[in-house]
Amino acid sequence: MPQIAFRLDDRTNKVRSELRHVRRLVGITTHDASRLRMFRRGNTARWTITRTLRLMASPLARSTWLNLDKASARSADERTEFIPWVTRKMVRL
């Protein structure tokens, strides 16, 4: 988003990041595929957060990936426990 995530420098006509203050990036996903299957597909969501978006953040920014794979094959209790697990992880960050 122009003027929020980046700014076009009038002097040099180059894009400059406006997210340099961001120190932590967190991706949270659920999907029905196994971890191996997502790896074979390239896991584009994870790649976008941990590599591409990280380029716009602070050079020292750390990234965390929290996912629930094979969500449809898991029991209702396991799926329900995912939210408190994510909450505990986020509190520690």
Biopython code that builds the backbone (N, CA, C, O; Angstrom):
import numpy as np
from Bio.PDB.StructureBuilder import StructureBuilder

atoms = [
    (1, "MET", "N", (0.840, -1.163, 0.000)),
    (1, "MET", "CA", (0.000, 0.000, 0.000)),
    (1, "MET", "C", (0.893, 1.236, 0.000)),
    (1, "MET", "O", (1.693, 1.418, 0.918)),
    (2, "PRO", "N", (0.769, 2.069, -0.997)),
    (2, "PRO", "CA", (1.582, 3.279, -1.057)),
    (2, "PRO", "C", (1.337, 4.174, 0.159)),
    (2, "PRO", "O", (0.218, 4.259, 0.665)),
    (3, "GLN", "N", (2.371, 4.820, 0.608)),
    (3, "GLN", "CA", (2.364, 5.739, 1.739)),
    (3, "GLN", "C", (2.190, 5.037, 3.082)),
    (3, "GLN", "O", (2.253, 5.691, 4.122)),
    (4, "ILE", "N", (1.974, 3.725, 3.086)),
    (4, "ILE", "CA", (1.882, 2.970, 4.345)),
    (4, "ILE", "C", (3.016, 1.960, 4.402)),
    (4, "ILE", "O", (3.824, 1.999, 5.330)),
    (5, "ALA", "N", (3.095, 1.065, 3.444)),
    (5, "ALA", "CA", (4.147, 0.054, 3.419)),
    (5, "ALA", "C", (5.398, 0.550, 2.719)),
    (5, "ALA", "O", (6.505, 0.121, 3.044)),
    (6, "PHE", "N", (5.231, 1.441, 1.770)),
    (6, "PHE", "CA", (6.384, 1.971, 1.043)),
    (6, "PHE", "C", (6.098, 3.383, 0.563)),
    (6, "PHE", "O", (4.951, 3.831, 0.530)),
    (7, "ARG", "N", (7.155, 4.064, 0.198)),
    (7, "ARG", "CA", (7.043, 5.425, -0.311)),
    (7, "ARG", "C", (7.975, 5.557, -1.513)),
    (7, "ARG", "O", (9.092, 5.040, -1.502)),
    (8, "LEU", "N", (7.513, 6.245, -2.535)),
    (8, "LEU", "CA", (8.334, 6.507, -3.702)),
    (8, "LEU", "C", (9.152, 7.769, -3.436)),
    (8, "LEU", "O", (8.598, 8.852, -3.249)),
    (9, "ASP", "N", (10.452, 7.618, -3.422)),
    (9, "ASP", "CA", (11.346, 8.742, -3.173)),
    (9, "ASP", "C", (11.356, 9.644, -4.402)),
    (9, "ASP", "O", (11.750, 9.214, -5.486)),
    (10, "ASP", "N", (10.925, 10.889, -4.237)),
    (10, "ASP", "CA", (10.835, 11.822, -5.354)),
    (10, "ASP", "C", (12.202, 12.144, -5.957)),
    (10, "ASP", "O", (12.329, 12.366, -7.161)),
    (11, "ARG", "N", (13.201, 12.164, -5.113)),
    (11, "ARG", "CA", (14.541, 12.537, -5.567)),
    (11, "ARG", "C", (15.180, 11.435, -6.421)),
    (11, "ARG", "O", (15.760, 11.711, -7.471)),
    (12, "THR", "N", (15.068, 10.202, -5.965)),
    (12, "THR", "CA", (15.736, 9.093, -6.662)),
    (12, "THR", "C", (14.788, 8.222, -7.487)),
    (12, "THR", "O", (15.243, 7.374, -8.254)),
    (13, "ASN", "N", (13.484, 8.421, -7.339)),
    (13, "ASN", "CA", (12.460, 7.598, -8.005)),
    (13, "ASN", "C", (12.598, 6.116, -7.657)),
    (13, "ASN", "O", (12.346, 5.250, -8.495)),
    (14, "LYS", "N", (12.998, 5.833, -6.425)),
    (14, "LYS", "CA", (13.096, 4.468, -5.945)),
    (14, "LYS", "C", (12.099, 4.255, -4.814)),
    (14, "LYS", "O", (11.692, 5.195, -4.130)),
    (15, "VAL", "N", (11.723, 3.014, -4.640)),
    (15, "VAL", "CA", (10.794, 2.655, -3.572)),
    (15, "VAL", "C", (11.570, 2.546, -2.268)),
    (15, "VAL", "O", (12.630, 1.921, -2.214)),
    (16, "ARG", "N", (11.030, 3.164, -1.208)),
    (16, "ARG", "CA", (11.654, 3.105, 0.115)),
    (16, "ARG", "C", (10.643, 2.522, 1.093)),
    (16, "ARG", "O", (9.483, 2.934, 1.110)),
    (17, "SER", "N", (11.074, 1.577, 1.895)),
    (17, "SER", "CA", (10.185, 0.911, 2.843)),
    (17, "SER", "C", (9.785, 1.855, 3.969)),
    (17, "SER", "O", (10.597, 2.639, 4.462)),
    (18, "GLU", "N", (8.533, 1.767, 4.361)),
    (18, "GLU", "CA", (8.025, 2.512, 5.509)),
    (18, "GLU", "C", (7.769, 1.577, 6.688)),
    (18, "GLU", "O", (7.156, 1.977, 7.678)),
    (19, "LEU", "N", (8.235, 0.335, 6.585)),
    (19, "LEU", "CA", (8.005, -0.660, 7.628)),
    (19, "LEU", "C", (9.293, -1.017, 8.366)),
    (19, "LEU", "O", (9.379, -2.092, 8.958)),
    (20, "ARG", "N", (10.272, -0.156, 8.343)),
    (20, "ARG", "CA", (11.555, -0.451, 8.975)),
    (20, "ARG", "C", (11.458, -0.557, 10.493)),
    (20, "ARG", "O", (12.380, -1.070, 11.127)),
    (21, "HIS", "N", (10.378, -0.091, 11.085)),
    (21, "HIS", "CA", (10.196, -0.184, 12.533)),
    (21, "HIS", "C", (9.659, -1.553, 12.965)),
    (21, "HIS", "O", (9.671, -1.865, 14.156)),
    (22, "VAL", "N", (9.193, -2.366, 12.028)),
    (22, "VAL", "CA", (8.633, -3.681, 12.338)),
    (22, "VAL", "C", (9.769, -4.630, 12.698)),
    (22, "VAL", "O", (10.692, -4.834, 11.910)),
    (23, "ARG", "N", (9.696, -5.209, 13.894)),
    (23, "ARG", "CA", (10.758, -6.082, 14.395)),
    (23, "ARG", "C", (10.371, -7.555, 14.399)),
    (23, "ARG", "O", (11.242, -8.416, 14.531)),
    (24, "ARG", "N", (9.089, -7.864, 14.257)),
    (24, "ARG", "CA", (8.641, -9.255, 14.305)),
    (24, "ARG", "C", (7.523, -9.473, 13.296)),
    (24, "ARG", "O", (6.564, -8.703, 13.249)),
    (25, "LEU", "N", (7.646, -10.514, 12.496)),
    (25, "LEU", "CA", (6.611, -10.916, 11.555)),
    (25, "LEU", "C", (6.118, -12.299, 11.966)),
    (25, "LEU", "O", (6.919, -13.191, 12.248)),
    (26, "VAL", "N", (4.813, -12.473, 11.999)),
    (26, "VAL", "CA", (4.227, -13.752, 12.394)),
    (26, "VAL", "C", (3.212, -14.171, 11.338)),
    (26, "VAL", "O", (2.333, -13.395, 10.963)),
    (27, "GLY", "N", (3.342, -15.392, 10.871)),
    (27, "GLY", "CA", (2.370, -15.974, 9.946)),
    (27, "GLY", "C", (1.626, -17.089, 10.655)),
    (27, "GLY", "O", (2.245, -17.961, 11.265)),
    (28, "ILE", "N", (0.301, -17.069, 10.579)),
    (28, "ILE", "CA", (-0.533, -18.092, 11.213)),
    (28, "ILE", "C", (-1.458, -18.661, 10.141)),
    (28, "ILE", "O", (-2.248, -17.927, 9.546)),
    (29, "THR", "N", (-1.363, -19.957, 9.898)),
    (29, "THR", "CA", (-2.183, -20.568, 8.856)),
    (29, "THR", "C", (-2.703, -21.934, 9.299)),
    (29, "THR", "O", (-2.170, -22.566, 10.211)),
    (30, "THR", "N", (-3.757, -22.359, 8.621)),
    (30, "THR", "CA", (-4.241, -23.740, 8.707)),
    (30, "THR", "C", (-4.447, -24.207, 7.277)),
    (30, "THR", "O", (-4.845, -23.422, 6.417)),
    (31, "HIS", "N", (-4.181, -25.469, 7.020)),
    (31, "HIS", "CA", (-4.428, -26.022, 5.694)),
    (31, "HIS", "C", (-4.604, -27.522, 5.806)),
    (31, "HIS", "O", (-4.278, -28.126, 6.828)),
    (32, "ASP", "N", (-5.124, -28.115, 4.747)),
    (32, "ASP", "CA", (-5.432, -29.544, 4.762)),
    (32, "ASP", "C", (-4.290, -30.410, 4.270)),
    (32, "ASP", "O", (-4.340, -31.631, 4.419)),
    (33, "ALA", "N", (-3.280, -29.822, 3.696)),
    (33, "ALA", "CA", (-2.161, -30.599, 3.156)),
    (33, "ALA", "C", (-1.151, -30.933, 4.255)),
    (33, "ALA", "O", (-1.088, -30.261, 5.285)),
    (34, "SER", "N", (-0.373, -31.970, 4.017)),
    (34, "SER", "CA", (0.692, -32.324, 4.952)),
    (34, "SER", "C", (1.856, -31.352, 4.782)),
    (34, "SER", "O", (1.920, -30.608, 3.804)),
    (35, "ARG", "N", (2.756, -31.369, 5.727)),
    (35, "ARG", "CA", (3.922, -30.489, 5.668)),
    (35, "ARG", "C", (4.776, -30.802, 4.433)),
    (35, "ARG", "O", (5.295, -29.889, 3.790)),
    (36, "LEU", "N", (4.922, -32.087, 4.102)),
    (36, "LEU", "CA", (5.697, -32.488, 2.938)),
    (36, "LEU", "C", (5.042, -31.995, 1.649)),
    (36, "LEU", "O", (5.720, -31.513, 0.741)),
    (37, "ARG", "N", (3.737, -32.120, 1.581)),
    (37, "ARG", "CA", (3.021, -31.661, 0.382)),
    (37, "ARG", "C", (3.149, -30.153, 0.208)),
    (37, "ARG", "O", (3.321, -29.673, -0.913)),
    (38, "MET", "N", (3.067, -29.406, 1.294)),
    (38, "MET", "CA", (3.240, -27.955, 1.212)),
    (38, "MET", "C", (4.666, -27.607, 0.785)),
    (38, "MET", "O", (4.872, -26.662, 0.024)),
    (39, "PHE", "N", (5.640, -28.358, 1.267)),
    (39, "PHE", "CA", (7.029, -28.143, 0.871)),
    (39, "PHE", "C", (7.194, -28.348, -0.637)),
    (39, "PHE", "O", (7.856, -27.562, -1.314)),
    (40, "ARG", "N", (6.583, -29.413, -1.146)),
    (40, "ARG", "CA", (6.674, -29.685, -2.587)),
    (40, "ARG", "C", (6.004, -28.609, -3.422)),
    (40, "ARG", "O", (6.453, -28.317, -4.530)),
    (41, "ARG", "N", (4.942, -28.018, -2.909)),
    (41, "ARG", "CA", (4.245, -26.939, -3.620)),
    (41, "ARG", "C", (4.987, -25.614, -3.535)),
    (41, "ARG", "O", (4.673, -24.678, -4.271)),
    (42, "GLY", "N", (5.953, -25.529, -2.655)),
    (42, "GLY", "CA", (6.709, -24.297, -2.516)),
    (42, "GLY", "C", (6.298, -23.467, -1.322)),
    (42, "GLY", "O", (6.961, -22.481, -1.001)),
    (43, "ASN", "N", (5.219, -23.842, -0.658)),
    (43, "ASN", "CA", (4.730, -23.142, 0.529)),
    (43, "ASN", "C", (4.790, -21.624, 0.356)),
    (43, "ASN", "O", (5.485, -20.933, 1.101)),
    (44, "THR", "N", (4.068, -21.125, -0.615)),
    (44, "THR", "CA", (4.156, -19.717, -1.000)),
    (44, "THR", "C", (3.743, -18.753, 0.108)),
    (44, "THR", "O", (4.298, -17.658, 0.201)),
    (45, "ALA", "N", (2.794, -19.128, 0.938)),
    (45, "ALA", "CA", (2.385, -18.230, 2.023)),
    (45, "ALA", "C", (3.537, -18.034, 3.008)),
    (45, "ALA", "O", (3.822, -16.911, 3.425)),
    (46, "ARG", "N", (4.181, -19.110, 3.368)),
    (46, "ARG", "CA", (5.313, -19.010, 4.291)),
    (46, "ARG", "C", (6.460, -18.224, 3.651)),
    (46, "ARG", "O", (7.092, -17.393, 4.304)),
    (47, "TRP", "N", (6.715, -18.488, 2.399)),
    (47, "TRP", "CA", (7.782, -17.799, 1.682)),
    (47, "TRP", "C", (7.521, -16.294, 1.629)),
    (47, "TRP", "O", (8.442, -15.493, 1.791)),
    (48, "THR", "N", (6.270, -15.918, 1.402)),
    (48, "THR", "CA", (5.920, -14.504, 1.332)),
    (48, "THR", "C", (6.181, -13.800, 2.655)),
    (48, "THR", "O", (6.739, -12.703, 2.672)),
    (49, "ILE", "N", (5.788, -14.415, 3.756)),
    (49, "ILE", "CA", (5.976, -13.793, 5.074)),
    (49, "ILE", "C", (7.443, -13.789, 5.483)),
    (49, "ILE", "O", (7.987, -12.750, 5.854)),
    (50, "THR", "N", (8.077, -14.949, 5.414)),
    (50, "THR", "CA", (9.410, -15.071, 5.993)),
    (50, "THR", "C", (10.518, -14.492, 5.120)),
    (50, "THR", "O", (11.591, -14.173, 5.632)),
    (51, "ARG", "N", (10.292, -14.348, 3.838)),
    (51, "ARG", "CA", (11.352, -13.832, 2.982)),
    (51, "ARG", "C", (10.994, -12.502, 2.336)),
    (51, "ARG", "O", (11.715, -11.518, 2.502)),
    (52, "THR", "N", (9.893, -12.464, 1.605)),
    (52, "THR", "CA", (9.558, -11.277, 0.838)),
    (52, "THR", "C", (9.157, -10.107, 1.725)),
    (52, "THR", "O", (9.714, -9.017, 1.601)),
    (53, "LEU", "N", (8.196, -10.323, 2.617)),
    (53, "LEU", "CA", (7.745, -9.233, 3.484)),
    (53, "LEU", "C", (8.842, -8.811, 4.450)),
    (53, "LEU", "O", (8.911, -7.653, 4.862)),
    (54, "ARG", "N", (9.687, -9.749, 4.802)),
    (54, "ARG", "CA", (10.788, -9.441, 5.715)),
    (54, "ARG", "C", (11.760, -8.427, 5.113)),
    (54, "ARG", "O", (12.400, -7.675, 5.847)),
    (55, "LEU", "N", (11.874, -8.399, 3.800)),
    (55, "LEU", "CA", (12.743, -7.419, 3.141)),
    (55, "LEU", "C", (12.265, -5.992, 3.380)),
    (55, "LEU", "O", (13.067, -5.058, 3.360)),
    (56, "MET", "N", (10.975, -5.818, 3.604)),
    (56, "MET", "CA", (10.411, -4.489, 3.840)),
    (56, "MET", "C", (10.542, -4.073, 5.304)),
    (56, "MET", "O", (10.478, -2.886, 5.622)),
    (57, "ALA", "N", (10.722, -5.041, 6.190)),
    (57, "ALA", "CA", (10.802, -4.761, 7.625)),
    (57, "ALA", "C", (12.241, -4.401, 8.003)),
    (57, "ALA", "O", (13.109, -4.252, 7.144)),
    (58, "SER", "N", (12.462, -4.270, 9.284)),
    (58, "SER", "CA", (13.794, -3.971, 9.800)),
    (58, "SER", "C", (14.776, -5.063, 9.392)),
    (58, "SER", "O", (14.391, -6.228, 9.308)),
    (59, "PRO", "N", (16.030, -4.716, 9.139)),
    (59, "PRO", "CA", (17.019, -5.752, 8.809)),
    (59, "PRO", "C", (17.198, -6.778, 9.926)),
    (59, "PRO", "O", (17.653, -7.894, 9.674)),
    (60, "LEU", "N", (16.849, -6.413, 11.138)),
    (60, "LEU", "CA", (16.962, -7.322, 12.279)),
    (60, "LEU", "C", (15.656, -8.035, 12.602)),
    (60, "LEU", "O", (15.571, -8.737, 13.609)),
    (61, "ALA", "N", (14.641, -7.867, 11.766)),
    (61, "ALA", "CA", (13.328, -8.466, 12.035)),
    (61, "ALA", "C", (13.416, -9.984, 12.041)),
    (61, "ALA", "O", (14.101, -10.592, 11.218)),
    (62, "ARG", "N", (12.707, -10.576, 12.988)),
    (62, "ARG", "CA", (12.627, -12.023, 13.091)),
    (62, "ARG", "C", (11.252, -12.469, 12.616)),
    (62, "ARG", "O", (10.271, -11.737, 12.745)),
    (63, "SER", "N", (11.191, -13.665, 12.073)),
    (63, "SER", "CA", (9.902, -14.166, 11.598)),
    (63, "SER", "C", (9.573, -15.482, 12.299)),
    (63, "SER", "O", (10.455, -16.281, 12.615)),
    (64, "THR", "N", (8.292, -15.678, 12.527)),
    (64, "THR", "CA", (7.785, -16.876, 13.177)),
    (64, "THR", "C", (6.641, -17.412, 12.329)),
    (64, "THR", "O", (5.812, -16.647, 11.836)),
    (65, "TRP", "N", (6.599, -18.719, 12.163)),
    (65, "TRP", "CA", (5.556, -19.350, 11.373)),
    (65, "TRP", "C", (4.817, -20.347, 12.247)),
    (65, "TRP", "O", (5.428, -21.279, 12.772)),
    (66, "LEU", "N", (3.511, -20.169, 12.413)),
    (66, "LEU", "CA", (2.674, -21.066, 13.212)),
    (66, "LEU", "C", (1.605, -21.648, 12.290)),
    (66, "LEU", "O", (0.799, -20.906, 11.730)),
    (67, "ASN", "N", (1.594, -22.952, 12.133)),
    (67, "ASN", "CA", (0.599, -23.533, 11.244)),
    (67, "ASN", "C", (0.015, -24.815, 11.812)),
    (67, "ASN", "O", (0.624, -25.493, 12.640)),
    (68, "LEU", "N", (-1.162, -25.117, 11.348)),
    (68, "LEU", "CA", (-1.839, -26.367, 11.674)),
    (68, "LEU", "C", (-2.032, -27.097, 10.355)),
    (68, "LEU", "O", (-2.932, -26.770, 9.582)),
    (69, "ASP", "N", (-1.175, -28.098, 10.100)),
    (69, "ASP", "CA", (-1.309, -28.840, 8.862)),
    (69, "ASP", "C", (-2.245, -30.032, 9.051)),
    (69, "ASP", "O", (-2.480, -30.481, 10.173)),
    (70, "LYS", "N", (-2.764, -30.526, 7.959)),
    (70, "LYS", "CA", (-3.753, -31.617, 7.955)),
    (70, "LYS", "C", (-4.938, -31.289, 8.872)),
    (70, "LYS", "O", (-5.366, -32.130, 9.663)),
    (71, "ALA", "N", (-5.452, -30.088, 8.764)),
    (71, "ALA", "CA", (-6.516, -29.633, 9.665)),
    (71, "ALA", "C", (-7.773, -30.489, 9.572)),
    (71, "ALA", "O", (-8.408, -30.761, 10.590)),
    (72, "SER", "N", (-8.135, -30.912, 8.386)),
    (72, "SER", "CA", (-9.370, -31.700, 8.252)),
    (72, "SER", "C", (-9.207, -33.109, 8.811)),
    (72, "SER", "O", (-10.200, -33.741, 9.171)),
    (73, "ALA", "N", (-7.981, -33.614, 8.891)),
    (73, "ALA", "CA", (-7.753, -34.957, 9.413)),
    (73, "ALA", "C", (-7.600, -34.967, 10.930)),
    (73, "ALA", "O", (-7.540, -36.037, 11.535)),
    (74, "ARG", "N", (-7.537, -33.817, 11.540)),
    (74, "ARG", "CA", (-7.362, -33.735, 12.993)),
    (74, "ARG", "C", (-8.720, -33.762, 13.699)),
    (74, "ARG", "O", (-9.756, -33.439, 13.117)),
    (75, "SER", "N", (-8.676, -34.154, 14.955)),
    (75, "SER", "CA", (-9.918, -34.194, 15.736)),
    (75, "SER", "C", (-10.356, -32.772, 16.085)),
    (75, "SER", "O", (-9.578, -31.823, 15.983)),
    (76, "ALA", "N", (-11.599, -32.648, 16.492)),
    (76, "ALA", "CA", (-12.121, -31.335, 16.879)),
    (76, "ALA", "C", (-11.342, -30.766, 18.063)),
    (76, "ALA", "O", (-11.122, -29.558, 18.139)),
    (77, "ASP", "N", (-10.927, -31.625, 18.980)),
    (77, "ASP", "CA", (-10.140, -31.162, 20.133)),
    (77, "ASP", "C", (-8.791, -30.602, 19.701)),
    (77, "ASP", "O", (-8.349, -29.576, 20.217)),
    (78, "GLU", "N", (-8.135, -31.272, 18.756)),
    (78, "GLU", "CA", (-6.849, -30.786, 18.266)),
    (78, "GLU", "C", (-7.001, -29.442, 17.560)),
    (78, "GLU", "O", (-6.172, -28.549, 17.731)),
    (79, "ARG", "N", (-8.055, -29.303, 16.772)),
    (79, "ARG", "CA", (-8.278, -28.017, 16.079)),
    (79, "ARG", "C", (-8.622, -26.920, 17.076)),
    (79, "ARG", "O", (-8.184, -25.780, 16.920)),
    (80, "THR", "N", (-9.398, -27.255, 18.095)),
    (80, "THR", "CA", (-9.772, -26.271, 19.108)),
    (80, "THR", "C", (-8.563, -25.854, 19.932)),
    (80, "THR", "O", (-8.477, -24.696, 20.341)),
    (81, "GLU", "N", (-7.645, -26.748, 20.182)),
    (81, "GLU", "CA", (-6.443, -26.443, 20.966)),
    (81, "GLU", "C", (-5.465, -25.546, 20.200)),
    (81, "GLU", "O", (-4.579, -24.943, 20.807)),
    (82, "PHE", "N", (-5.614, -25.452, 18.885)),
    (82, "PHE", "CA", (-4.703, -24.636, 18.079)),
    (82, "PHE", "C", (-4.750, -23.161, 18.480)),
    (82, "PHE", "O", (-3.703, -22.515, 18.531)),
    (83, "ILE", "N", (-5.912, -22.620, 18.760)),
    (83, "ILE", "CA", (-6.041, -21.199, 19.112)),
    (83, "ILE", "C", (-5.343, -20.886, 20.432)),
    (83, "ILE", "O", (-4.577, -19.923, 20.474)),
    (84, "PRO", "N", (-5.558, -21.638, 21.511)),
    (84, "PRO", "CA", (-4.795, -21.358, 22.738)),
    (84, "PRO", "C", (-3.290, -21.546, 22.550)),
    (84, "PRO", "O", (-2.496, -20.826, 23.155)),
    (85, "TRP", "N", (-2.892, -22.514, 21.712)),
    (85, "TRP", "CA", (-1.471, -22.724, 21.442)),
    (85, "TRP", "C", (-0.861, -21.495, 20.763)),
    (85, "TRP", "O", (0.223, -21.044, 21.135)),
    (86, "VAL", "N", (-1.568, -20.962, 19.766)),
    (86, "VAL", "CA", (-1.109, -19.742, 19.090)),
    (86, "VAL", "C", (-1.055, -18.587, 20.078)),
    (86, "VAL", "O", (-0.108, -17.801, 20.061)),
    (87, "THR", "N", (-2.061, -18.475, 20.939)),
    (87, "THR", "CA", (-2.095, -17.411, 21.939)),
    (87, "THR", "C", (-0.889, -17.495, 22.861)),
    (87, "THR", "O", (-0.255, -16.479, 23.148)),
    (88, "ARG", "N", (-0.567, -18.693, 23.324)),
    (88, "ARG", "CA", (0.611, -18.854, 24.201)),
    (88, "ARG", "C", (1.900, -18.463, 23.475)),
    (88, "ARG", "O", (2.770, -17.813, 24.055)),
    (89, "LYS", "N", (2.018, -18.857, 22.219)),
    (89, "LYS", "CA", (3.214, -18.495, 21.444)),
    (89, "LYS", "C", (3.311, -16.985, 21.257)),
    (89, "LYS", "O", (4.395, -16.411, 21.366)),
    (90, "MET", "N", (2.189, -16.346, 20.978)),
    (90, "MET", "CA", (2.193, -14.896, 20.730)),
    (90, "MET", "C", (2.525, -14.128, 21.999)),
    (90, "MET", "O", (3.186, -13.092, 21.928)),
    (91, "VAL", "N", (2.085, -14.605, 23.158)),
    (91, "VAL", "CA", (2.385, -13.950, 24.418)),
    (91, "VAL", "C", (3.885, -13.974, 24.682)),
    (91, "VAL", "O", (4.442, -13.011, 25.209)),
    (92, "ARG", "N", (4.545, -15.084, 24.313)),
    (92, "ARG", "CA", (5.993, -15.205, 24.532)),
    (92, "ARG", "C", (6.809, -14.300, 23.627)),
    (92, "ARG", "O", (7.950, -13.965, 23.944)),
    (93, "LEU", "N", (6.236, -13.908, 22.517)),
    (93, "LEU", "CA", (6.974, -13.034, 21.593)),
    (93, "LEU", "C", (7.015, -11.669, 22.195)),
    (93, "LEU", "O", (7.584, -10.751, 21.605)),
]
sb = StructureBuilder()
sb.init_structure("model")
sb.init_model(0)
sb.init_chain("A")
sb.init_seg("    ")
for serial, (resi, resn, name, xyz) in enumerate(atoms, 1):
    if name == "N":
        sb.init_residue(resn, " ", resi, " ")
    sb.init_atom(name, np.array(xyz, "f"), 0.0, 1.0, " ", f" {name:<3s}", serial, name[0])
structure = sb.get_structure()
